[in-house]
Amino acid sequence: MSDSLVFYWDRNDDIHVIDPDVVQHYEGEISPLMMIAASIINAGYGGVVIDEKRLNNGRFLFAVNANLGTHEGQIFAGLQNSIGELPTAKDVLVAIETAYAESKDF
């Protein structure tokens, strides 16, 4: 256990208590899930956000939040819980565009 804990209040109004030593760190590379989140944000969708917190040990803790009231949030949350191989970011963006087109919210 580390000498510090992070209390993180997410955008869905849930509070998380995180031991930074338990969180997987990626040195010099970005996880595929983070790449998908960044692609969703860069495409202009507001239902996925990334917050960051610099820790005492100099590393950064990244917290990804999905607003389940949006299509992109629902799709991303499903990816967070999936066990298999992740789709490409391009495929995820197509799925989001399709979901909006089918719901006529686009």
N, C-alpha and C positions, 0 to 999 in steps of 0.2 A: 504494500500500500504506500502511496506517495505521501509526502508531507503536506499536501494540500488537496482540497476538494473543490470542484466547480459546481456552483448552483446555477442552473440554466433554466430560465423561464421562457418557454417557447411561445410561438405565435398562436398556438392552439390552446393557450392558457394552462398548459401542463408544466409542472416544475420537475426538473431532472437533477439528481445529485450524481456527479460523475467523478470517479477516481481517474485522473489523467494517465496513470500508469497502466490502466486496464485497456484504454482505448488504443486500437491499432494505429500506428503511425506509418506514414509513407515518406521515406526519405528520398526527396528528389523526384518522386513520381506522384501522379494523381490517380486515385482509384477510379475504376470505370464508372462507378455510381456517381462520383463527384463530377466526372466529365459529362455525364448525362444531365446532371443538375445544372451545370454551367451552360450547357447547350440550350436547355429550356429557358433559362434566364436571359441568355444572349438573344434568343428568338423573340423576346419581349413578353413572355408570359409571366404573370405576377403570382401564380399559385405555388411557386417553389422559390425559396430564399435560402441563402447561405449566410450564416453569421459566423464570425470568428472571434476567438479570445486568445490573447497571448498569455501563455502560462509562465510560472516562475522559472521553469527550466529552459525558457527560450523557445520552446516549441509552440505551435498554434493548435488550438482545438477548433475544428470546424463542425458546426451543427447545421444540418440541413433540415428545413421545415417544409412540410407540404400542407397547403390549405385544401382540405378534403372537399370544400365547397366548389372547387374548380376541376375541370377535366384533367388538367396537367397535374394537379395535386393528387387526384385519385390514381392516375396512371403511375406517377412516381412512387406513391406509397405502396402500390402493388409491387413495384420493382424492389423496394427496400425489403420487402418480406419474401421475395422469391429466393428459391434455393438454386435453381439452375443457372445456366449461362444467360447473361444479360444481352438484350438486343443492342444494336448500335444506336448512337444518339440520333442519327438520321431517321431510323425506323421509329423511334419514340416520338420524334417531332411529327412524323406522318400520322401516327396514331392519335396524337393530340389534335392535329388539324382535322382529321376525320371525325373525331368525337364532337368537335365544335360544329362542323358542317352538318352532322346528323342531328344535332340538337337545335340547330338554327340560332345558336347564341353567337355565332361568328360573324 
